[in-house]
Amino acid sequence: MRRLITMFVFLLLLLGFFGCRSEPFPSYPPRTMPPEAKSAVAVGEGRALFMRLCAGCHGRADEGRSPRADFFAPQAPDFRDPRYARHDPAYLYWRIDLGKQAEPYRSHGSVMPGWHELGETAIWNLVAYLRQRAGGKGDVRR
């Protein structure tokens, strides 16, 4: 009986050791949101870009997601969620810049394209708009 218990404990330890492996959170380049990206003008430009390029999946200002994206797996994020106001701006920049390639283990099946070709200023404007849309009004300078 003692031998059976010892084997059972050993098996549990083995399962715990191999079952608790987790994939490391991918690192993204540290970036500092430029002060000009926190202006009302930048937020307005980010909103215009969002409406033109992103609203088809992420929804217009009064929506959380577009009905067009209902079949997406994973779901397109609802950027009205207050968590996005607290996300590291560098993380949001990274995700917009690289799209589905940025975090493959969390984005299996994602259809989001990368928007690197927009350039740094436009991506920061999108980040500013997303944070403001989620309730981060404290970031906006007049």
C-alpha positions as CSV (number, residue, x, y, z in Angstrom):
1,M,0.0,0.0,0.0
2,R,2.9,2.4,0.9
3,R,4.5,1.7,-2.5
4,L,1.2,2.5,-4.3
5,I,0.9,5.8,-2.4
6,T,4.5,6.7,-3.2
7,M,4.0,6.0,-6.9
8,F,0.8,8.0,-6.9
9,V,2.6,11.0,-5.3
10,F,5.4,10.7,-7.8
11,L,2.9,10.6,-10.7
12,L,1.2,13.7,-9.3
13,L,4.5,15.5,-9.0
14,L,5.4,14.6,-12.6
15,L,2.0,15.8,-13.9
16,G,2.4,19.0,-11.9
17,F,5.9,19.6,-13.3
18,F,5.0,19.0,-16.9
19,G,1.4,20.3,-16.7
20,C,2.3,23.7,-15.3
21,R,4.5,24.8,-18.1
22,S,3.4,28.0,-19.5
23,E,4.4,29.9,-22.6
24,P,6.3,33.0,-21.8
25,F,4.6,36.3,-22.4
26,P,6.1,37.6,-25.5
27,S,8.2,40.7,-25.0
28,Y,7.4,43.8,-27.0
29,P,9.8,46.7,-27.5
30,P,9.6,49.4,-24.8
31,R,8.2,52.6,-26.2
32,T,7.2,55.9,-24.7
33,M,4.0,57.5,-26.0
34,P,5.1,60.8,-27.4
35,P,3.5,63.9,-25.7
36,E,2.0,65.1,-29.0
37,A,0.1,61.8,-29.2
38,K,-1.8,62.8,-26.1
39,S,-3.3,65.9,-27.7
40,A,-7.0,66.3,-28.7
41,V,-5.8,66.7,-32.3
42,A,-4.0,63.3,-32.2
43,V,-7.0,61.6,-30.7
44,G,-9.2,63.1,-33.4
45,E,-6.8,61.9,-36.1
46,G,-6.7,58.5,-34.4
47,R,-10.6,58.4,-34.4
48,A,-10.7,59.2,-38.1
49,L,-8.2,56.4,-38.8
50,F,-10.1,54.0,-36.6
51,M,-13.4,54.8,-38.4
52,R,-11.8,54.2,-41.8
53,L,-9.6,51.2,-41.1
54,C,-10.8,49.5,-37.9
55,A,-14.5,50.0,-37.3
56,G,-15.5,47.3,-39.8
57,C,-14.4,44.7,-37.2
58,H,-14.1,46.7,-33.9
59,G,-17.3,48.7,-34.3
60,R,-18.1,52.4,-34.7
61,A,-18.1,54.7,-31.7
62,D,-21.4,53.6,-30.3
63,E,-20.7,49.8,-30.8
64,G,-18.3,47.5,-29.1
65,R,-17.9,45.2,-32.1
66,S,-19.2,45.2,-35.6
67,P,-21.8,42.5,-36.4
68,R,-19.6,41.7,-39.3
69,A,-17.0,40.3,-36.8
70,D,-19.5,38.0,-34.9
71,F,-17.9,34.9,-36.4
72,F,-14.3,35.8,-35.5
73,A,-12.6,33.4,-33.2
74,P,-11.0,34.9,-31.2
75,Q,-13.5,37.8,-31.0
76,A,-12.4,41.2,-32.0
77,P,-11.8,43.2,-28.8
78,D,-14.4,45.7,-27.6
79,F,-12.3,48.9,-27.1
80,R,-15.0,50.5,-25.0
81,D,-13.8,48.1,-22.2
82,P,-12.1,50.3,-19.5
83,R,-9.2,47.8,-19.4
84,Y,-7.9,49.3,-22.6
85,A,-7.5,52.7,-21.0
86,R,-5.0,51.1,-18.6
87,H,-3.1,49.0,-21.1
88,D,0.5,49.9,-21.6
89,P,0.5,52.2,-24.7
90,A,3.6,50.3,-26.0
91,Y,1.6,47.1,-26.0
92,L,-1.2,48.6,-27.9
93,Y,1.3,50.1,-30.4
94,W,2.9,46.7,-30.8
95,R,-0.4,44.9,-31.5
96,I,-1.5,47.5,-34.1
97,D,2.0,47.6,-35.7
98,L,2.2,43.8,-36.1
99,G,-1.4,42.6,-36.0
100,K,-2.0,38.9,-35.6
101,Q,1.7,38.2,-35.8
102,A,2.4,39.9,-32.5
103,E,1.1,37.3,-30.1
104,P,0.6,34.0,-31.9
105,Y,-0.2,31.9,-28.9
106,R,-3.1,34.2,-27.8
107,S,-4.2,35.1,-31.3
108,H,-4.8,31.7,-33.0
109,G,-7.2,32.4,-35.8
110,S,-6.9,36.2,-35.5
111,V,-7.5,37.9,-38.8
112,M,-6.2,41.3,-37.8
113,P,-3.7,42.7,-40.2
114,G,-0.6,44.6,-39.1
115,W,-0.6,48.3,-39.8
116,H,3.1,49.0,-39.8
117,E,2.8,50.9,-43.1
118,L,0.7,53.6,-41.4
119,G,3.9,54.9,-39.7
120,E,4.7,55.7,-36.1
121,T,2.7,58.9,-35.8
122,A,-0.6,57.4,-37.1
123,I,-0.2,54.3,-34.9
124,W,0.3,56.5,-31.8
125,N,-2.8,58.5,-32.8
126,L,-4.7,55.2,-32.9
127,V,-3.4,54.2,-29.5
128,A,-4.4,57.6,-28.1
129,Y,-7.9,57.2,-29.5
130,L,-8.3,53.6,-28.2
131,R,-7.3,54.8,-24.7
132,Q,-9.7,57.7,-24.8
133,R,-12.5,55.5,-26.2
134,A,-12.0,53.2,-23.3
135,G,-12.4,56.0,-20.8
136,G,-8.8,57.2,-20.5
137,K,-9.7,60.9,-20.8
138,G,-6.9,61.9,-18.5
139,D,-4.4,61.3,-21.3
140,V,-5.8,63.9,-23.6
141,R,-4.2,67.4,-23.5
142,R,-5.9,70.3,-25.1
